[in-house]
Each structure stands twice: as C-alpha cells, then as structure tokens.
C-alpha cells in the first residue's frame, strides 16, 4: 500500500476580490478574506496493489482519495442600492464575512492492467463523490432576499466513469 496525507492551515486576505469597492474613497475598507480563503484542508490518498499471480488476480489495484476542507467566504449585502452606486452591493460588516458549508468527497478507482504482446491496456472504473455528499457551492448573500443564507448551487453528485487506455 502506498499512502499519503496532508493538512493545510491557511489564511488568504486581499483587497476588493474582483469586486467593485463599496466606497472608492476608502479602499482600506475593502481588505478582507479572499474568496479562496479555505482555513482547513485535509487530503489523503492510497493505492493498493491487489496481490495475486494467477491470470485472474494479477494486475488489479484499488486507489482512493479523501478531500475535506472548510467553507469558503462569501459577501453579505443589503440587496439594494443603499450607497447610491447602482451596484446593489452595500455591505453591512465588510466583505466576505460569511462562510459556505464544508466540502468533503471520497473518490475511488478500480484499475486492471492487462499486458498484451506490444502494449499495455489499463481499464479503470472510477467513482467520484462515492458517498454522494452534497457540497454546496454558492449561497445567497442578500439580506433582503427570502433565500438569504441558503445554498443555491452545489458541486456534482456521485459520478461513475469507465476509461480504457492502451499504451503502445
């Protein structure tokens, strides 16, 4: 078995984060968490070569990856034009002050390598998001919206993929 794991503790700050400033005369007020500010991230992976010497059992391996990370920030706005800029981006409390939910996924692959006379063939069955976790991506940040604080989109649900690759 080959395995690895990593943990990252990070903090990312920036100015404006590709948004127009709420008050162009006070750019210092734009400093806040970057949209990519993910505080905690854990990644682990393992590959197991299935033992076996017979034609039926040799050439198999199983691989898996786990990814878990804390939520990303998003901005809360009033949802109207309180600052008179026509941008509808007046923000109580600053930029990127709320967080999305966490992200977690487990991906697995079953691989079979076949040796032909002049080539190798890899057949893979991969399952992404094996546990079918719902990982929300975007949330409504407008305080005046009846959907305030609710998720409105998610990363893909479980997916299965079959791949065959021949190498000459």
C-alpha positions as CSV (number, residue, x, y, z in Angstrom):
1,X,0.0,0.0,0.0
2,X,1.3,3.5,-0.9
3,X,-0.4,6.3,1.0
4,X,-0.1,10.0,1.7
5,X,-1.9,12.6,3.7
6,X,-1.6,16.3,4.1
7,X,-3.2,19.0,6.3
8,X,-3.1,22.7,5.4
9,X,-4.0,25.6,7.7
10,X,-4.2,28.8,5.7
11,X,-5.5,32.4,5.7
12,X,-5.8,34.5,2.5
13,X,-6.6,38.2,2.6
14,X,-6.8,40.6,-0.3
15,X,-8.3,43.9,-1.5
16,X,-11.6,44.0,-3.4
17,X,-11.5,40.3,-4.5
18,X,-12.5,41.3,-8.1
19,X,-15.5,43.3,-6.9
20,X,-16.0,47.0,-7.2
21,X,-15.2,48.8,-4.0
22,X,-18.2,49.8,-1.9
23,X,-16.6,53.2,-1.3
24,X,-13.9,54.1,-3.7
25,X,-12.6,56.8,-1.3
26,X,-11.9,54.2,1.4
27,X,-10.1,51.3,-0.3
28,X,-8.7,50.1,3.1
29,X,-12.2,49.0,4.0
30,X,-12.0,46.5,1.1
31,X,-9.4,44.4,2.9
32,X,-10.9,41.1,3.9
33,X,-10.8,37.3,3.3
34,X,-10.1,36.3,-0.3
35,X,-12.8,34.2,-1.9
36,X,-10.2,31.4,-1.9
37,X,-9.6,31.6,1.9
38,X,-10.0,28.0,2.9
39,X,-8.8,27.7,6.5
40,X,-8.5,24.0,6.9
41,X,-7.9,21.4,4.2
42,X,-7.2,17.7,4.6
43,X,-6.2,15.4,1.7
44,X,-5.3,11.8,1.8
45,X,-4.8,9.1,-0.9
46,X,-3.9,5.5,-1.0
47,X,-3.1,2.9,-3.7
48,X,-3.2,-0.9,-3.0
49,X,-1.8,-3.4,-5.5
50,X,-4.0,-6.4,-5.1
51,X,-1.8,-9.5,-4.5
52,X,-2.1,-12.4,-6.9
53,X,-0.2,-14.3,-9.5
54,X,-2.8,-16.0,-11.5
55,X,-4.1,-14.6,-14.8
56,X,-7.4,-13.7,-13.0
57,X,-6.0,-11.9,-10.0
58,X,-2.8,-10.1,-11.2
59,X,-2.7,-6.6,-12.4
60,X,-5.5,-5.2,-10.1
61,X,-5.2,-2.1,-8.0
62,X,-7.5,0.0,-5.9
63,X,-7.0,3.7,-5.3
64,X,-8.8,6.1,-3.1
65,X,-8.7,9.8,-2.3
66,X,-10.4,11.8,0.5
67,X,-10.7,15.5,0.4
68,X,-12.2,17.6,3.2
69,X,-12.0,21.3,3.6
70,X,-13.7,24.1,5.5
71,X,-16.1,26.5,3.8
72,X,-15.2,29.5,1.6
73,X,-16.2,33.0,2.4
74,X,-19.0,35.0,0.7
75,X,-20.2,38.5,1.0
76,X,-23.4,39.6,2.7
77,X,-25.1,42.6,1.1
78,X,-28.3,44.5,1.8
79,X,-29.6,43.6,-1.6
80,X,-30.5,47.2,-2.6
81,X,-28.7,50.4,-3.6
82,X,-28.1,52.0,-0.2
83,X,-24.9,53.6,-1.2
84,X,-26.3,55.2,-4.4
85,X,-23.8,53.5,-6.7
86,X,-26.3,51.5,-8.7
87,X,-24.3,48.4,-7.9
88,X,-26.6,46.9,-5.2
89,X,-23.5,46.0,-3.2
90,X,-23.8,47.9,0.1
91,X,-22.3,45.5,2.7
92,X,-23.0,45.6,6.4
93,X,-19.9,44.5,8.2
94,X,-17.5,44.2,5.3
95,X,-16.5,41.8,2.5
96,X,-16.6,38.0,2.7
97,X,-18.0,37.8,6.3
98,X,-20.0,34.6,6.0
99,X,-18.8,31.0,5.1
100,X,-20.2,28.3,2.9
101,X,-20.6,24.8,4.3
102,X,-17.7,22.4,4.3
103,X,-16.6,20.4,1.2
104,X,-15.9,16.7,1.5
105,X,-15.6,13.9,-1.0
106,X,-14.3,10.4,-1.4
107,X,-13.2,9.2,-4.8
108,X,-12.2,5.5,-5.6
109,X,-10.9,3.7,-8.6
110,X,-10.6,0.0,-9.5
111,X,-7.8,-0.5,-12.1
112,X,-6.9,-3.5,-14.1
113,X,-3.6,-3.5,-16.2
114,X,-3.5,-6.1,-18.9
115,X,-0.3,-6.9,-20.8
116,X,-0.6,-7.6,-24.5
117,X,2.3,-8.5,-26.7
118,X,3.3,-5.0,-27.7
119,X,1.1,-2.8,-25.5
120,X,-0.4,-2.4,-22.1
121,X,-4.1,-1.8,-21.5
122,X,-5.4,0.0,-18.4
123,X,-9.1,-0.4,-17.7
124,X,-10.4,1.9,-14.9
125,X,-13.7,2.2,-13.2
126,X,-13.8,5.5,-11.2
127,X,-16.4,6.7,-8.8
128,X,-16.2,10.4,-7.8
129,X,-18.0,11.5,-4.7
130,X,-18.6,7.9,-3.7
131,X,-20.7,8.8,-0.6
132,X,-22.8,11.2,-2.7
133,X,-22.2,14.1,-0.2
134,X,-24.0,17.3,-1.0
135,X,-21.3,20.0,-1.3
136,X,-22.9,23.4,-1.7
137,X,-21.0,26.0,-3.8
138,X,-22.8,29.3,-3.8
139,X,-25.1,30.9,-1.1
140,X,-27.5,33.8,-1.3
141,X,-25.8,36.8,0.4
142,X,-28.6,39.4,0.0
143,X,-30.2,40.2,3.4
144,X,-33.4,41.3,1.7
145,X,-33.8,38.0,-0.1
146,X,-36.2,35.4,1.3
147,X,-33.4,32.9,0.4
148,X,-30.7,34.7,2.5
149,X,-28.0,32.3,3.7
150,X,-29.3,29.4,1.7
151,X,-27.3,27.5,-0.8
152,X,-28.3,27.9,-4.5
153,X,-25.8,25.6,-6.3
154,X,-23.8,22.5,-5.5
155,X,-20.8,20.6,-6.8
156,X,-21.6,17.5,-8.8
157,X,-23.2,14.5,-7.1
158,X,-21.8,11.0,-7.4
159,X,-20.4,10.2,-10.9
160,X,-19.1,6.9,-12.4
161,X,-16.6,6.9,-15.2
162,X,-15.2,4.0,-17.2
163,X,-11.9,4.6,-19.0
164,X,-9.8,2.2,-21.2
165,X,-6.3,3.4,-22.2
166,X,-3.9,1.5,-24.5
167,X,-0.2,2.2,-24.5
168,X,2.0,1.0,-27.3
